[in-house]
Amino acid sequence: MTKEPMTIESYDLLIEEFKYLLEVEKPKTAKEKLEAAAQGDRSENADYHAAKEKLRFIDKRLFFLDSMIQKAQIIDPSLFKHDRVSFGSSVRVLKINSDEEESYTICGVLESEPEIGLISMHSPLAKAMLNKEVDDDFYVKLPNETKHYEILSIEYKNIHSLKKNKRTKIDFGFH
């Protein structure tokens, strides 16, 4: 089984969502299904079919969450020196070809938000940066081109403080 790196905050959020769906949302929806079934003919009962479909979605999400929990490799990036690029490193790079600066933070797949620079460890860019130091250059081969970068700085920033899309209990249910 391939391990999936993540912070303790992300792991705790997985556990919280799993428990919420299992202990609150699923029993509530099962009760809705039973109440709808008691109304009579199930073939034309929209409430019954909606509850049945909702239960299917909940079960799929529970299966996914359980899979991610089982694969979780909890990493505390604040414990690393960040003198080399590693999980949790915030890296400022220079694109050699265009002289543009970009910033990225390497995180787990569930934590990633590429549009704001939070990139998964599995991305080609993150893989190319791992274990590099300041002033190292590296190449990233993409389908249509190869990009050349230089590392300008490496530091630690808390991944969850950088996130735009922060999930809460409100996001766990099916509305």
N, C-alpha and C positions, 0 to 999 in steps of 0.2 A: 504494500500500500504506500503510495506516494504521500509524504507529509506535506502539509500546507502551512507555511509560516504565517503567524499572526501575532498581534499584541494581545496582552491579557484583556484589554478593554474590548477588543473584537470578540475574543473567546467568550467573555462574560455576556456580551450582547447576544451571541448565538444561543447560549444556555438560557438566557432570559426569554428570548423569542420561542425557543423550543418548549419551555415550561408553560408559557402563556398559551400557545396554540394547543398543547396537550391537555392542560388543566382548565382552561377557561373557554377558548373558542370552539374546540371540538365538542365538548359536552353540551355547550349552548346550542350549537348547530344540530347535533344529534337530537336534542329535545325539540327543536323547530321542525325537524324532519318527522319525528313521531307525531307531533301535533298536526302537521299537515296531512300525514297519512290517515289520521283519525277522521278527517273531514270527508272521506269517501273515495270515490274513483280516482286512482292515482294517475291514470293515463292522461287526464286533462287537468291535473292539479299543478299549477305553476309553482306554488309555494313548496310543494313536495320536491319537484324537479330542481328548483333553485337550491334547496337545502342539500339535496343529494349531490349536486354539482359542487357546492361549497365544501362539502365533506371531502370530495375527491381532491380539490385544490389544497385543502389543509393537509391531507395525507401525503400528497406530493411534496409539499413544503417541509413537512416533518421528516420525510425520507431524506431530502436534500440536507436539511440542518443536521440530522443525525450523522450523515456521511461526512460533513465538514467538521463536526465535533470529533469524530473518530480519527480524522486525518490531521487534526490540529497539532501544530508544533508551536507552542507558546514561546515567544522570544521577547525579552525585555531589551530593546535597543538602547536604553539609557545606560546600560552597563558597559557598552562597547566604547572604545577610545575614539572611534571614527577618524583615525589617522589614515585608514584605508576605507574605501566604500564597502558598506555592508548593509544588512537589513536595518532600516530605520535611518540611514544616512540621508541628509539633505545635501544635494550636490549642485553646485553652480558650475556650468560648463560653457565653453566657447565653441561655437560651430566654426571650424577653421575656414570653410569655404565662403561663409558670408559674414564673418566677424560678429555674429549675433550671440548674445548671452542668453542662456536658458537655465531654469532651475527645476530640479526633480527631487522627489523624496521616494526612496525605495520602500515598498510596503507589501503586504499580502494581497492576494487577488480580491478578497472581500473588502479590503480597505481602499482599493485603488479608485482614483478619480482622475483619469489621464488628462481631462480638460483643464485641471488646475495643477498638474504636475505630480500628482500622486500615482506612481507607476508600479505595477506588479513586478515582483522579482522574476517572473516568468517572461517578461517582455524582452525583446532583443536588445533594447537600449540598456535596461538594468543588467542583463547578463553580461553585456560588454563592459559595463562600469565596475562590476564587482571586483573587489581586491585591488583596485587601482588607487594611486595616491595623487596628491596635488601635483600638478605639472605633467602628469602622465597624459599621453594622448592615446586615443583608441578609435577604432572604426566600427561602424554598425552597417552591416550589409542588409539592405532592404530589397524587395523584388525589382525595383526599377533603378536603384542607385545605391551607392555606398557613401555614408556620411562620415566625416572626420571631425572628432571632438578633442578638446583638451580640458582637463579638470582644473578649475580655478580655485575651488574651495570645497571642503567637506565639513559638515557640522551635524549635530543632532538637534532635531526639532520634534516635539511630540506629534506623532502622526494624527491623532484625533483632534488636536488643536488646529490642524491645518484643514481638516475636512469641511466641506460645504454641506454635504448631504449627511446629516447626522440622524440616524434612526432612533426612534423612541417607541414606547409601547403602543402609541397611537398607530404607528406604521405596521404593527404586527398583525392586526386583524384584517379581515376581508370585508370591505365595505361595498 
